Amino acid sequence: MDADTGMAAVAAAIAEPARARMLCTLLDGRARTATELSAVAEVSASTASAHLARLTKQQLVDCVPQGKHRYYRLTNADVARALEALLVVAGVSGTRFRPTTPAPLRSARTCYDHMAGELAVALFEQMRRQRWLKAADGEYRLSGEGEATLSGWGIDVDATRKLRRKFACDCLDWSERRPHLGGALGAALLGNALKRKWLQQDLDGRGLQVTPKGRREWLQALDIVS
C-alpha cells in the first residue's frame, strides 16, 4: 500500500465520531472492554464491535484477552502521539479515566497469586524504567541488575525460573487498565513481600496493606509513594 493510500485509510478509520471517541478514551493508556467503549461512543454493542474491528484492522488498537473479558487498548505510543496531535489541531483535550473500583482494592490487592492495583502497576513500571525487566518473546527476562536487586530482596530467582509456568509476563490490571507483573516472578514478588512483612493481606478479602516497614525498606528506595 502506498503511503498516501495508507494514510487515507487510517484517517478514515479515525474520522467516524464514535470511533474517534473510543480512541480518545484510550489515550490515558488504560484498556477497556467493548461494552465500556460502546457506552462511551453511545452506540450498540454490535456497532461497537464493527467499529473496533475497523480500528484493529488499521492497527490503531489491540485486543487483549484477559480471563473472560477482551480488552482494547491503543496499539503503541505512535498511535497515541498522532491522536494527541490531532486533538491539539482540533483544540480539545482527551478524556480522563475515572475508575469505579473501591479505593482499598484499587490501591493494592491480590490477582490470583500476584499483586494488582495501583501499587503493582507502579512497581512494574519502575522495574521496567530501571531496566530490571526486559521484553523478550512476549514475556520478560531479568537483567543482571534486576536479578541482583530481586535476589537482594530475598527472592530465589533460579528456583522461580525452574517452575513450570511463564517466568514473567504482564497481566492487565482490572482497575488501572494498565499492566502489572504476573507469572512466576509476580507470585514470588508477592510471597516475598508478605514474608518480609512489607505487605499484609486482609483476612477476609483480596486487599493488601503496605506496612510502615514496607514503605521504609521497599517503596521509598524505589521512589514509589503508597
C-alpha positions, 0 to 999 in steps of 0.5 A, a space after each residue: 500500500 502506498 503511503 498516501 493510500 495508507 494514510 487515507 485509510 487510517 484517517 478514515 478509520 479515525 474520522 467516524 465520531 464514535 470511533 474517534 471517541 473510543 480512541 480518545 478514551 484510550 489515550 490515558 493508556 488504560 484498556 477497556 472492554 467493548 461494552 465500556 467503549 460502546 457506552 462511551 461512543 453511545 452506540 450498540 454493542 454490535 456497532 461497537 464491535 464493527 467499529 473496533 474491528 475497523 480500528 484493529 484492522 488499521 492497527 490503531 488498537 489491540 485486543 487483549 484477552 484477559 480471563 473472560 473479558 477482551 480488552 482494547 487498548 491503543 496499539 503503541 505510543 505512535 498511535 497515541 502521539 498522532 491522536 494527541 496531535 490531532 486533538 491539539 489541531 482540533 483544540 480539545 483535550 482527551 478524556 480522563 479515566 475515572 475508575 469505579 473500583 473501591 479505593 482499598 482494592 484499587 490501591 493494592 490487592 491480590 490477582 490470583 497469586 500476584 499483586 494488582 492495583 495501583 501499587 503493582 502497576 507502579 512497581 512494574 513500571 519502575 522495574 521496567 524504567 530501571 531496566 530490571 525487566 526486559 521484553 523478550 518473546 512476549 514475556 520478560 527476562 531479568 537483567 543482571 541488575 534486576 536479578 541482583 536487586 530481586 535476589 537482594 530482596 530475598 527472592 530465589 530467582 533460579 528456583 522461580 525460573 525452574 517452575 513450570 509456568 511463564 517466568 514473567 509476563 504482564 497481566 492487565 490490571 482490572 482497575 488501572 487498565 494498565 499492566 502489572 507483573 504476573 507469572 512466576 516472578 509476580 507470585 514470588 514478588 508477592 510471597 516475598 513481600 508478605 514474608 518480609 512483612 512489607 505487605 499484609 493481606 486482609 483476612 477476609 478479602 483480596 486487599 493488601 496493606 503496605 506496612 510502615 516497614 514496607 514503605 521504609 525498606 521497599 517503596 521509598 528506595 524505589 521512589 514509589 509513594 503508597 
